[in-house]
Amino acid sequence: MQKAVRELKGVGAKTEKLLQSMGILTFYDLLTCYPKGYDFFSGVTDIAGIQEKEENYLRLKIVSQPKFQYFGKLTALSFYAADESGQRLRVTYFRQPYLAKVMLPGRVLILRGRPHRQKAEWQLINPAVVTEEELTELAAFPLSARYPVRKGISEKKWKQYLKQILSLPADEQPVKDYIEAAVREKYGLLPLWESYQKLHFPKTKAEAEAARKRLVFDEFYFFRAGMAKADREQPNDFPLRSGALAERLIAGLPFALTADQAETIAAIENDLRSQRRMVRLVQGDVGSGKTAVAFAAAAMMIENGYQAALMAPTEVLAVQHFQEAERRLAPLGIKTVLLLGSAKAKEKKETYEQMESGQAHFIIGTHALIQEKAIYRNLGLVITDEQHRFGVMQRENLSRKGVREKLPHILVMSATPIPRTLALILYQDMDISVIKSMPTGRIPVQSFLRSGSARDKIYRFMEKEIRSGAAAYIICPAVEDNEELALTGVISYAQALQKKYPQLRIAYLYGGQPEKEEIMRAFAAGETDILISTTVVEVGVNVPRATVMLVENAERFGLAQLHQLRGRVGRGNRQSYCIFLSDAKDSAIREKLEFVAAHQSGFEIAEYDLKMRGPGDAFGVKQHGLPLLQLADLYQDLPVLEMVSQAAAEIGDSAERRQMLELYYGGSREILSI
């Protein structure tokens, strides 16, 4: 049993609630919330020695009376501070008015922050105050990790919690190493617990890199273990005899199948007619028509007397799949039912009875499909979506719902375009189908790269689209404002835009929001005009009336993410638009953004990314869009991925391995993300 974070010293009810909103419920969750980067402590400097855009430590004396300014509800406390030579810089604290009582003239401080020049003077925004004791510790551990903390939990507290966990004796540690010493030595891998210690508190860059290599190895290993066909040679317990119903479904579609769709359906039919169980991955670009393929596979199985189940990541998407299935499959005599965790007990009871009796042919739902009460009459096909964060435990739990230990066929859908060379390594134990071509008649999304100066013009265009019956997304890279990084959070952005356009119906959305499902449902139902969100909508609901996607701070996202976000629009019969907004001056960044804006194919973007990316920053923005990989980067870490392919056969099964596999896929954050 994993220990809850409330057992840590200093974690009360309020802090526990904040951690839970980030998906951190246990010691393991906190341990695997990895640094987003490091700051190197090279000593305390004076103003003349400032390294712009880098973390600096400055010993300064306050030389002016603090001054308050108000920007609506936003407070700013500013004062000047000087070093021993008399050089001055301006220090500003936002939303911290209480500091006026302690930031008094004459006080000497050690401040940590990233100074920048503005109007010919140095500015320091929201710097941290560092104690002499902390300076001593920094000298011993000059690499200081940065974490994605939220308001109410400082990095100092975060590190105190981590130190408590990392100082646990061996018998109390939440995980044990699953790789034997000889295998670790052969491949140059650190012991697991040592990796956690050195990733969070490295003394040198080499230590951090060695720790990261080990943990990247683990991520690739367990990702592949989850995708592997352990039952590769299992017999086909649900053989296909006829595919006539699928042919009728295809004939009745309002569009012609693309060559890729037809080829994929043919490959699935061959699998189902073969002697062994199907475990197939269908890789399809956003909007490529994977749902039609999934429905065709379901129709094949149902015609032959079996049931099919489709597990969706959210209730909103499950409802949309159900509605589409009703339209397409009901005329064929297929009974589709919807099973949601939020349904009333009476509704669920009726659905359970239909599933167990066999009256329900096609069962669509969320993780409610794998609950103990969900019993199937003759489940022959399980359809899941790895992109939607369904892990091996959830997929296999549903798979085991077959009768008398018979294993249903597995069809995994993925919207992450990965170059085929990588896909063959990552999914080498699975059969792979790729859908690249788009359905005929689909109108390509017009994409643009613009600077912040165009924002008001974009708003006016957005308002015009909404007046004609459309809807819009606005994507922000943060939940809350970050003045230091010049990032606007979804909450304040929504408040400001609502004030500017009071006649519009505006809502905001982020991952840990309790009412997330209801907000997504309202937007899909046409009750909201503009949805301001984090990347939680990256893959999700189908809203055909949404015609505008505006991505703020586009340089903060990976290319795969930008492409996935663009895929949220262009799903109806109207022209749609995607605007990437960025004031980044770096030519390499702008070149990448221009490439995404100019190309519609996710596979072309993935190949470009593979070609263009160099070693780079190991802790930079994620590019691949696979949510189960936190540290690993498919392109940069290709040598480690190849190492995993070679080492996998040398790692035996053990209680430690099974525990890690369950934690990796079935942990609390995994459940919260569904």
N, C-alpha and C positions, 0 to 999 in steps of 0.2 A: 504494500500500500504506500503510495506516494504521500509525503508529508505536505500539509497545506501551508501556504505562505504565512497564515496567521500565527504559526508556531515560531516565526522568526522574531527575535527581540526587536522592538520598535515598530512592529506592524500591528496597528490597531484596526478597528472596524472601518474607519474612513480610508486608510491606506489600502486595506485589503480590497475594498470596493473599487478603488482606482486601479489596482493591479488586475482585478478581475475584468474590468472594462477593456484592458489590453490583452485579455486572454491568458493571463498569468494566474494560475490557481495553485500550483505546487512548486516545490523546490526545483524540480526538473524543468518546469516551464521557465523559471527565472534563469536557471543555469544556461538554457539554450536560447535565451533572448540575447543574441550576440552583439558585440560592439558594432556601431555603424562606421567606425573609423578610430584613428588614434591621433593624439596631439603629442608632439615631442618636446620635452622640457629641456631646454638648453641653458637654463639659468635665468636669473632676473636681469632685465635690460633697462636702459634708459630710453628716452623718447627718440634720440638720434639713432638708436640701434633697432628701431621697430622694423619687423619683417611684415610688410603689408600682406593681408589675406591669410596670414599664419597666426597660430596661437602665440600670444606674447604675455610675458609676466613682467609687470611694471611696478616699481616701488615709487609711490607718488604721495604728495601732500596736497590736501584740499586747500586751494588758495582763494576761493570765492564763496559767497553765500549761495546756497542752493536756491534755484529758481523754479517755480512751478509754472507749467503751461497745460492748457486743457484743449483737447481736440475731440469735441463731443464728449463721449464717456471715457475717452482715452486720456490718462494723465501722464505727463512727462516731467521728471525731476532732473534738472541739469545743473552742473557746476564745473568749474575748471580745477584741474589738478596739475601740479608741476613736479619735475624730477629735481635732483640736486643741482643741476646746471641752470635751473630756472625756466627751461622749456616747458610749455604748457600744452595740454590737450583738453578737449571738452568731453565730459562723461555724462551720459544720459541713461536714466532708468525709466522704462515704460511700465505703467501699471503697478508701481511699487511706492505709493506716496508715503508710506510709513518710514521710508529710509531718510526722510527729511529730519527726523529726530536724531539720527546717528551720523549722518554725513555732514559734519560741521567743520568750518574752517580750522586749519591747523592739524587735523587728524591725518596720520600717516597710514597708508594702505598699500597692500600688495594686491593688484588687480590682474585678473586673467581674462583675456578677450582677444578679439580680432579687430584691431584698429583699421580705419579707412579714412582716406582724405576727402574732405568736403569743404568747398570754398576756402581752399588753401590752409586749412587747419585739420589736425588729427581729431577724429571722433572715435569714441569708444561706447558701444551700445550694450546695455545690460551686462557689464562685466561681473564676473564672480569675485568675491573677496576671499583671498587665500591666507591661511594662518601660517605662522612660522613652523608649526608642527607638520602641516601639510607640505610645506617646502622641503622639509627633511625627508618625508616619505617620497616626494617626487625625485629627489636626488638618488634615492635607492631604486625607484621604479620610474625612470624618465619617460617611458611611454605611457600615456594616460588615455584609457579607453573612453570613447563617447558613446552614449546610449540614447535610444529613442524615447526618452522620458517624457512624461506629461506634467502639466501644471499640478502641483500638490506633492510631487515626488522629485526631489533634487537628485542630481548625479551622485552627490556625496552620500545620501541615504541609500541610493541604489547600490553603490559599491559596498556600503556597510552590510547590506543584506547578502550580497554575493560572498563577502569575506566569511560571514557566518557559515554559509553552505560549504564553501571550499575548505574550511578548517575542520569539517566533520571527520571523525575517525572512520577508518575503512569500513567497519561493519554498519555504519549509519549512512554511508553515501548512497544517494538515490539510484545510481546505476553502477554496474560492474563491467569490466572490459570483456568483450566477446571474442577478441582476437588473441590467439596464443602468442607468447613472447617470441618464439622462433619466426612466426609469420611477420610480426611487427618489425623485427630486426631485418628480415630479408627485404622488406619494402620501405625501410626507413621511416617507420611510423612511431610516434610517441605513444605511451600508454594513455588510455582514455582520460583518466582523472587529471593527469599531468597536463593534458591538452586543454582542458577547461581552465586550469589554473593559469597556464601561460597565455591563453587567449585573452582572458579578462585582466590579468595583471602581469604583462611581460616586462622583463628587464631590458630586453633588446629587441630590435626589429626581427632578428633571426629567430628568436623564441616565438614571437607572434606568428611568423610565417610557418614555422614547424608545427605549431599548434593548429593553425588554419588548415594545413595540408592534411592532418589526421582527421579533422572534423569534416572537411570536404570529402575525404575518402568515405567516411561514415554516411554522409548524405547520399552520395552516389550509390553506395552499396545497398542501403535500405530502399532507396527509390527503385533500383533495379530488382531487388528482392520482392518488392511489392508488385512490380509489373511482370515478374517472371511467371512463366507457365509451369508451376511446380507439377501440375497434372498434365503435362504436355502429351504424354502417351496414354492418358485415360481414354477408355472406350467411349464412343458416341452413344450415350444412353437415350438420346432423343433424336433418332434419325429422321430425316426429311424424305417423304415419299412423293409429295406433290407441291408445286409452287404456283398453282393456278390463281390462288387468291391474291398473291403479291402482284401477279401480272394484271389482274383487274384493278388493283389499287393504282398501279403505275399508269394504266390506260386512262383512269379517271382524274389524274392530276391536271391542274390548269396550266401546266408547263411541261415541256419535254425534258427528259433527263439529260444531263450532260454526259459526255463519254466517260468521264471519271466516275460519276454516280452509277452509271450502268455497269461499268467494269467492277466497281466495289460490290454492288448487289450480286453480280455473277460469282465473285470470289466467295461471298458469304454463303450463297446457295451451294457452291461446291464443298465448302467446309461442312455444312449441315448434312450433306449427303455422304460425307466421307466416313471412315471407320473410327475416327478419333474426335474427341471433344474440341469444339472451336474456342480459341481464345485469340481474338483479333482486335487490333488497334486500328481505328479509322482516324487518320489525320486529315483534317479539313480546314481550310482557311475560313475566317469569319464570313458567314453568309453563303457558304458553298453548297448548302443543302444536305447537311448530315442528318437532319431530322427525318427527311423523306427516306433516307437509307435505313435508319433505325426502324421506322414504321414498316417498311417492306420486309425487313428481317422478322419483325414481330408477326406480321401477317402470315409469313411462311410457317412459323411454328404453330400459330393458332389453328391454321387450316388442318394441321396434322394432329390435332387433339391436345396440344400442349398449351401451357400458359406462358406469358411473357411479362416481365416487370421492367419498368424504367425508373431509375432513381435520379431525381433532380436535386440540385443544390439548395434551392429555396422554394418556399411554398408558392410564391408568385410565379416562378418559372414552371413549377409542377402544374399549376392551374392552367397556364398557357399551353403546355404540352397536352393536357387533358382536353381542352377545348378544340385544339387542332386534331387530336385523335378522334374526337366525336364527329367532327366534320368529315374526316377522310375514311374512318374505319366503320362507323355505325352503318352506313349504306351497304357494307359488305357482310353485315350480320355479326360484327365483332362487338362484344360487350366490354366497354372500358370503364373502369372505376377509379376513383381518386381517393388516396389514403394520406391524410395530413395529420401531423401531430396536434394541430390546433382544433381539429374537428371535435364536435360534441360526442360524448360517449355513445349515445344511441346510434349516431351516423357511423362511427367506427365499428360498432358491433355488427351492424348490417353489412358493412363492407367486408369484415372478417368472415362472416358467414358465406358471402358470395365467393370469396377467395377459396375457402376450404371446400365448398361444395363443387367448385369448378364452373359455377354460373358466370363468374368474372373471368374473362379471357385475358385482358390486358390491364395490368395494375400499374398505375402511375402514382408516384408519391415522393416523399423525402426520406429521411432516415427512419421514418415510421414503418417503412417496408421491412425493416430488419428487427423490429421489436418482437418479443417473445410470443405475443398474441397473434402475430401475423403468420398464419399457416396456409400453405398453398396445396392445392389438389395435385397439380402436375406441372410444376415450374420447369420449363425447358430452356428459357433464355433470360439472361440478366443483362440489361443495358445500363452502363454507368458512364460517368464523364470524369476522367482523371483531372482535367483542367478545373473542375469544380470541387476539388479537394476531397474526393472520396478516396480513402486509403484502402489498403489491402484488407484490413480487418472488416471494414464495412462491406466491401465488395464480396469478400469470401463469406461473411455472415449471411448475406443474401443468397450467395451461391449454394450454401449448405441448406437452404430452405427447400431443396429438391426432395423428392420422396425416396425413402429406403436407400439413403446414401448415394443416390444417383446425382451426378454433378451436372447442373445446367450449363449450356454454352454461355460464353462471356463475350460481350461486345463493348469495347471501351472507346468512347468518343473523345477526341482531343482537338481543341481549337488553337493549339500552339504550333505554328509552322516551324519545324526544325529541319535544317539541311539533312538530306538523306544519309550522308556519311555519319552524322551524329546519331540519327535515329536508329541506324543499324546497330550501333554500339549500345545505346541507351535501352533499346527495346529488343535486344537480339534474341530473346526467347519468345517473342510474339510474332505472329503474322501481321504484316503492315499493309494497309491500303491508304493511298493518298488521293485526296480530292482537291485538285488545284483550280480547275475551271469553274467559273461562275455560271449560274443559271442564265439562260438567254432572256433578254428583256430587262435584266437588272440594271438600273441606272447607276453608273459609277459615282462615288462621292467626290465632289470637287474639294480639293485640299489646298490650304494656303498657310504660309508662314508669315506672321506679322509681328511687329513690335508693339510694346505697350501703348504707344501713342495712338494706335488705331482702335483702342478699346471702346471709346464712346461710339465710334462709327459702327463697330461690330454690334454694340448694344441696340442701336437704332435698326440695324438690319434684322437682328434677332426679334425685336418687337414687331416688325413688319411681318415676319414669318408667323409669329404667334397669332397676330390679328387675322391671318388667313387660315387659321385652324391647326397650325403646327405646334410643336413643343421643342424644348431645347435642353441640352445638358451643359453644365459648366463644371469642369474638373479642376480641383485644387490639390496641391501636393501635401497639404497638412490639414489637421482637424482644427488646430488653434493657430493664431498668428505667431510668427517668429520674426521679430524685428531685425535680429542680427543677420538672418539669411534673406531678409526682404521677402518673406513668404506670407501670404494671406490665407488664413484658415477658412474652412467652409462656413463656420458659424458666423463670423464677423462679415464675411463676403455676402452671405445671404441677407443679413440685417441691413447692410449698406445698400444692396441692390433693391431690396424691398422698399427702402426709404426713397430711392431714386425713381422706382416704378411702382407706386402703391396700387396701381390698377391690375398688376400681374399677380398670379398665384405662384408664389415661390416657396420651395421647401429645400431643406438640406439633409444630407445623408452621409453617415460614416460607419465604419465597420462595427464598432462596439455599441451602437445605438440600440436601446431596447425595442423601440418601435420601428426598426428597420423594415420589416416585412410590410407593415401597413403603409409606410411612406412609398415603398416601391410599388405596392398595389395601387395606391392613389394616382401615382404618375402614369402607370400603365393604363388606368381606367379613364384618363383624361381629366382628372380633378386637379392637376398641377400643370402650370405652364413651363416653369423652369426648375430643373432639379440640379442643385449645386452639391457636388459629391466628391469624395475621394475616389480612388480607383476601385472601390467596392463594386462599381457597376461595370468594371472592365469586361467581365463575361457575365451575362445575366439575362434580364428580361428583354423580350422582343416588343418594342414600342414603335409600330410602323409610322405613327404621326410625328415622331421626333425627326427633325430635319437639320438641326444645327448642333454641332459638338464644338465647344470652345474649351481648349486645354490651356490653363494658366501655367506659367513657369514650365513650359514644355521641356526645357533642358534638364529638368529634374527627373524625367521619366526615361526608361529604357525604350529602345526602338520597338521592341515587340509589344510593350505596353501601349505605346502610342497607336500602333496599328490595331490592337484589340479595342482600344477606346473608340477609334474611328468606326469600328464595326458595329457600334451601338446605333449609328444612324444609317440611312440608306436602305431601310428594310421595307419601305412602302413604295408607292408608285409616283412619288414626287422627287424632284431633285433635292439632294441633301448636300450639306456643307460641313467641313471640318476645318477649324482654324487653330493652328498651333501658335500660341502667343509666347514670345521669348525676347528678352533684351540682352541675351548672352552675346558677348563680343568675340568670344573665342571662335576662330574660323573653322576649326575641326568640328565643334559642336554645331555650328550653323550649317555646315556641309551635311552632317547627318540628318538634321531636321529637314533640310531641303530635299534630301533623298527620300525620306518618308513621305513628304508632301507630294512628291512627283511620282511615286510608285504605289500602285494599288495592291500588288501581290505580296502577301505575307512571306511567301517562300523566297521571293526576290530580296525582300528586306532582310530575312534571316541570312541568306548567302552573303549579302553586302556586309552585314554585321560581322560575320565570320571572317571575311576577307580584310576588313578595315581595322578591326580591333587589335591593338597591340597588348603588351603585358599590362599596362595601365595600373590603376589603383585596385588592389585586390578587394577593397571594401567599398567599391563605387556603386553606382546605381545598377540595379539588376536589369538584365537585358532579356532573359529567356522567357519570362512569363510563367514559369512553372512554380506554383506557390509552395511546393514541398521542399524546394531547395532554397535555404536561407543564405548560406555562405557560398555555395558552389556556383560557378559560372560555366555554362556549357562550353563556351568557346575558350576562355582563358585557361580553364582547368581540364582541357582535353587530355593532357598526359596523365592526370590522376584518374580520369574516367577510364582510360585504357588500362591503367594499373589495376583498377577494380575488376575489369573484365578478366584479367589474368589471375588475380588473387582470389576471386570468389570461390573457386573450386577447392582452395586450400583452407577455407574457413568452415569448420564443422558446425553442425547444429549443437546448440547448448541452451541451458536455461537463460544464460546472460544474453545470448543472441535473440531469443524469443522475447525477452523482456524489452530489449531495445527496439525490436521490430514493432511491438505493441505500442511502446511510447511514441515512436516516430510517426506511426499512422493513427493510433487510436487515442492519443493524448487529449487533454482538455481543450487546447487551442484548436485541434482538428475538429472537435465536435462543435465548438463555438462558431467556427467559420462556415458551417453548413447552413 
